[in-house]
Amino acid sequence: MATMELTKENFDRTVSENDFILIDFWASWCGPCRQFAPVYEEASERHDDLVFAKVDTEAQQELAAAFDIRSIPTLMIVRENVAVFAQPGALPESALEDVIGQARALDMDEVRKSVAEAEAQAAAQGGQGGTENPPAS
């Protein structure tokens, strides 16, 4: 399967309709992005059961900003609507295959449980009410 282009218009639908998506955030002027492109494309041919997508950070600045992309290329993997991996840098083929294998092996029930626990903990810490810097007397 060839890679598809993700835009702010098709992003939500694509993520919600697919259980496993790899997203390459890139730009045409980026040397490491151009080096990673054939590795990514070849992986998309080997893993035709997965969705491989690309976000052109120049054309889709709002989407890149929404994911706080500060360095490109950045690879993100979304499984069942949960971002399970995000890392900047061009990966060699062996590292990309390893990351895909690890993402495939994830127990998504455990991942969702961990996410829920982290969100609950963050809510509890944020809801304790105290101020970090009480007013001076």
C-alpha positions in Angstrom: 0.0 0.0 0.0 1.3 3.4 -0.9 1.4 6.2 1.6 -1.5 8.6 1.8 -1.4 12.3 2.5 -3.0 13.5 5.8 -4.5 16.9 6.0 -6.5 18.7 8.7 -9.6 17.8 6.6 -9.1 14.0 6.5 -7.1 13.4 9.7 -9.9 12.7 12.2 -11.8 10.4 9.8 -8.6 8.5 8.8 -7.5 8.0 12.4 -11.0 6.9 13.6 -11.5 4.5 10.7 -8.1 2.7 11.0 -6.8 0.8 13.9 -3.0 1.2 13.1 -1.6 4.2 11.4 2.0 5.3 11.0 2.4 9.1 10.4 5.5 10.7 8.9 5.6 14.5 9.6 8.0 15.9 7.0 8.8 18.8 4.7 10.3 18.9 1.2 13.3 21.1 2.2 14.3 18.7 5.0 17.3 16.5 4.1 16.7 13.8 6.7 13.1 13.7 5.6 14.2 13.0 2.0 16.5 10.3 3.3 13.8 8.6 5.4 11.1 8.8 2.6 12.3 5.7 0.7 12.7 3.7 3.9 9.1 4.6 4.9 7.7 3.9 1.4 9.4 0.5 1.3 8.0 -0.3 4.8 4.5 0.6 3.5 4.9 -2.0 0.8 6.0 -4.7 3.3 3.2 -3.9 5.7 0.2 -3.6 3.5 -2.2 -4.3 6.4 -1.2 -1.0 8.0 -2.0 2.6 7.0 1.1 4.7 6.2 0.4 8.4 6.0 2.5 11.6 5.6 1.8 15.1 6.9 3.6 17.9 5.0 4.4 20.2 7.8 4.7 23.2 5.5 1.2 22.7 3.9 -0.4 21.4 7.2 1.0 23.8 9.8 -2.1 23.6 12.0 -1.9 19.8 12.1 1.8 19.9 12.9 1.2 22.5 15.6 -1.7 20.4 17.1 0.8 17.6 17.7 3.6 19.9 18.8 5.9 18.8 16.1 9.2 20.7 16.7 11.6 18.5 14.7 11.2 16.7 11.4 11.0 14.0 10.4 8.9 12.8 13.3 7.3 9.4 13.2 4.1 8.8 15.1 2.2 5.6 15.5 -1.5 5.7 16.4 -3.3 2.5 17.4 -7.0 2.5 18.1 -7.0 6.3 18.5 -4.1 6.3 21.0 -0.7 7.7 20.0 1.6 4.9 21.2 4.9 6.2 19.7 6.3 9.6 18.6 9.9 10.2 17.9 11.8 12.7 15.8 14.6 11.6 13.6 15.1 9.5 10.4 15.0 5.8 11.4 17.0 3.2 9.5 15.1 0.3 8.1 15.9 -2.1 11.0 14.8 0.5 13.6 11.6 1.2 11.8 10.8 -2.5 11.6 11.6 -2.9 15.3 9.2 0.0 16.2 6.4 -1.5 14.0 6.9 -4.9 15.7 6.8 -3.4 19.2 3.6 -1.4 18.3 2.0 -4.5 16.9 2.8 -6.4 20.1 1.2 -3.8 22.4 -1.8 -5.0 24.5 -4.1 -2.1 23.7 -6.3 -2.9 26.7 -3.3 -2.4 28.9 -2.4 0.8 27.1 -5.9 2.3 27.5 -5.8 1.3 31.2 -2.4 3.1 31.6 -3.7 6.2 29.8 -6.8 6.3 32.0 -4.7 6.0 35.2 -2.4 8.7 34.0 -5.3 11.0 33.2 -7.0 10.3 36.6 -3.7 11.0 38.4 -3.3 14.3 36.5 -6.8 15.3 37.2 -6.4 14.5 40.9 -3.2 16.5 41.1 -4.7 19.4 39.3 -7.8 19.3 41.4 -6.1 19.5 44.8 -6.8 23.2 44.9 -3.7 24.6 46.6 -1.7 27.4 45.1 2.0 26.9 44.4 2.9 30.4 45.5 0.6 31.5 48.3 0.3 35.2 48.8 2.8 36.8 51.1 1.6 37.9 54.5 
